[in-house]
Amino acid sequence: MGDSLYVWAQTISKSCYHVYEQMLKQLRTDGGAYTPTPTSITGNISGGVYGCFRVSAVSEKGILNGK
């Protein structure tokens, strides 16, 4: 009694996921002799602009268990 649970889920588009995946690969590259050379990250915005446009769908559900 008295516990509650709240879940919040968020989704992103496939193109936005691809940009984040590229950023994580760059972050994990340590610059050692056997790691790939860093490259430019391709954004998901047209017109030669660098960046990531993100729109998310959000779902939420909560349970409150009163005393």
Backbone torsions as a table, in degrees:
resi	resn	phi	psi	omega
1	MET	NA	144.7	177.1
2	GLY	88.5	-5.7	178.1
3	ASP	-86.8	154.3	175.3
4	SER	-138.6	159.0	-179.6
5	LEU	-135.7	133.6	179.3
6	TYR	-135.1	124.0	-179.1
7	VAL	-119.1	133.7	-179.5
8	TRP	-128.4	118.1	-178.6
9	ALA	-116.5	140.9	-176.4
10	GLN	-133.2	138.6	178.5
11	THR	-116.4	154.2	176.1
12	ILE	-129.8	161.6	179.8
13	SER	-73.7	163.2	178.6
14	LYS	-62.9	-38.6	-180.0
15	SER	-67.0	-37.9	177.6
16	CYS	-67.9	-40.8	176.5
17	TYR	-59.2	-40.9	-179.9
18	HIS	-62.4	-41.3	178.0
19	VAL	-64.0	-46.0	178.7
20	TYR	-61.7	-39.3	178.6
21	GLU	-61.6	-42.4	177.3
22	GLN	-63.0	-40.9	179.7
23	MET	-64.5	-40.5	178.7
24	LEU	-65.7	-39.3	177.2
25	LYS	-61.7	-41.3	177.9
26	GLN	-63.9	-41.9	-178.4
27	LEU	-64.2	-38.0	-177.0
28	ARG	-79.8	-10.5	178.3
29	THR	-75.3	119.0	-174.7
30	ASP	-91.7	-1.6	177.6
31	GLY	81.5	11.0	179.5
32	GLY	-72.8	174.9	-176.4
33	ALA	-64.6	-27.1	-175.0
34	TYR	-107.0	13.3	177.6
35	THR	-100.8	152.4	-179.3
36	PRO	-66.3	154.0	177.3
37	THR	-69.0	134.3	178.0
38	PRO	-60.1	142.8	178.8
39	THR	-125.6	168.7	177.1
40	SER	-70.7	139.2	177.6
41	ILE	-84.7	130.1	178.4
42	THR	-87.1	120.6	179.7
43	GLY	-81.6	177.0	179.1
44	ASN	-107.9	22.3	177.4
45	ILE	-110.2	130.0	-178.7
46	SER	-79.5	164.4	176.7
47	GLY	92.9	17.7	177.9
48	GLY	75.5	15.2	178.7
49	VAL	-89.8	134.5	177.2
50	TYR	-90.5	136.2	178.4
51	GLY	147.3	-174.7	-178.0
52	CYS	-134.3	120.2	174.7
53	PHE	-89.1	126.9	-174.8
54	ARG	-130.4	127.5	171.5
55	VAL	-126.6	134.2	-174.4
56	SER	-123.0	143.7	167.7
57	ALA	-93.6	137.6	-176.8
58	VAL	-123.2	134.2	173.5
59	SER	-122.9	140.9	178.5
60	GLU	-142.6	148.7	-179.4
61	LYS	-148.9	136.5	179.4
62	GLY	-137.9	149.8	176.5
63	ILE	-130.2	123.9	177.3
64	LEU	-113.2	121.2	-178.3
65	ASN	-107.0	100.2	-177.1
66	GLY	-72.3	161.5	179.6
67	LYS	-81.4	NA	NA
